[in-house]
Amino acid sequence: MSDRETLGCVIGCICLALLGACILIPVGCALNWFGEAAAVVRGEMAPHELLRKYSWFKDAAAQLDKKQADIKVYDNRLVELEKAYAGKSRADWARDDREQHSIWVAELSGVKASYNSLCAEYNAAMSKENWRFCEVGRLPQGATVPLPREFKPYETK
């Protein structure tokens, strides 16, 4: 193939590509192929939307920390009550202490279930691609500590 034929082939390919773009872009805009995608990206990455999402993560992380602290409080209460009756069967405990123990066990189960539910929601949301701005290195201005990438579910026996 001569240089002239090669140049003609290249120019022909460029003209064909330009013609295709001249047809595809107006047709795509008319059929709203590009506009809808751009609107979704604009909506998801808007500053108010990013702030809303980041605020949700901050609130959820604070709630999970509180639930972990509550679980420790209940565990400590139960340990102290059980120490007071060390070596005795539950039937020998004072009635009000048996009732209080049962209440604390039920409340502890509820807090753990609530923790696990919020933990699952947090982890699912954090794994979504459009919320990855909360990860290390992508903090909003003024934020100094990254949010945890994942919370571990509370283990129960």
Summary of the structure (lengths in Angstrom):
residues: 157
radius of gyration: 30.3
end to end distance: 78.0
largest distance: 105.0
contacts: 352
relative contact order: 0.09
helix: 76%
strand: 0%
